[in-house]
Amino acid sequence: MSETLQYRGYTGTVQYSAEDKLLFGHVLGVRGLISYEGASVEDLQADFRAALDDYIGDLEKAGVIDSVPPEGALPVFLTGEVRQLASQYAKEHELSLATVVQQALAEFFTRAA
């Protein structure tokens, strides 16, 4: 299974809660928190799409025309211990280093909000 979901230009995370026996995630690159969950991959994908459709609908009602997040790369330079830890995590979880950095930043800003 992919570690992210894609829909309408947005990316969402995929995580699993063993305690709740649910898949869950949140949309990356948006203000606020858009979360979704499901008991199966199909349920997770459907809830992800529905959550984004609602979010985009709310933006359109508020008069926000360009509701798709900006695309493009943001160069991030990791050094020393941070790079080593991130690289090790990526390898252990079979993720790209870019995905690890993106997920870590999303988690940080979600908690900081």
N, C-alpha and C positions, 0 to 999 in steps of 0.2 A: 504494500500500500504506500502511496506517496505520503510524504510528511506534510504536504500542504494541499489545499483545495484552491481552485481558480474559478472565478465567475465574474463576468461583466467588468473585467479589468482589476478586480480585487483578489487578494490572496488571504487565505485563512489557514490557521494552524490545525493540526490533528493531534489530539492527545487521548489517552485512555485512563480512566479512573477505575482501578481494580476494586476499590471500596464500593463504588456505586454501580460497577459493571456497565459503564457508559462511555461512549466516545464523546469528546467535546472539543471545542476550540474557540478561537476568537479571530476577528478580522484584523489584519495588519494594516497599518498606515492610515487609520482614521482617528478622528478625535472622539474621545469617549470609548465605550466598550460595546462592541457588537459580539455577542456570544451565541453559541448554538450547541446542540447536543443530539445524540441519537443512540438507540440501542444497537443499530446496525450501520454499516457503511452507507447504505441507501438512505436510512433515516437521517444520518448526519449530513449527507449531501443535500437532502431536501430541506432540512432546517437551515443550513448555511445559505442556500439560495433564497429561501423565504425571508430570512433575516436581512439579507442584502436588498432584496426587492422592497421591503418595508423601509429600510434606511434611505435608499435612493428615492423612493416615493415621498418620504418626508422632506428630503432636500429639495425636490422639485416643487413641492407645495410651498416651501419657504422661499422659493425663487432662486435657488442656487442652480445655475445652469450647468456648469461643468462639475458633475458629481463623480467623475472618475478620477482616482488619485493620480498625481503626476508620476510618470515613468522615468526611468533613467537610473544610472548607477551613481552611487555616492562612495567615493573611495574612502576606505577606513583602514588605517595602518595600526596593526596590533604589534606590540613589541614584548619581548621578555616573557615573563611568567604568564601574562594574559594570553598571549598567542599560543604558548605551549598548552595551557589548560583548554583553550578553545579548540585547538587542533586535536587534542586527545579526545575531547568530548565528541567532536565530529566523527572521528574515526570509530569510536566505540558505538556510536548510534547510527553509523552509515549515512551521515549527512554531509553536505558540503560545508565548508567553513563559512561561506556567505550565508547559508541558511541558519547556521548556529548564531552568527552575529545578528541577523535579522530577528530571530526569535528572542534572543537575549535582550535586544533593545526594545522590542515590543513588550516583553514582560516588565522591563524596568519602567517604561512609560505608563503601562497599565497600572502598576502599583503606585506610581508617583501621582497619578491623576486623582 
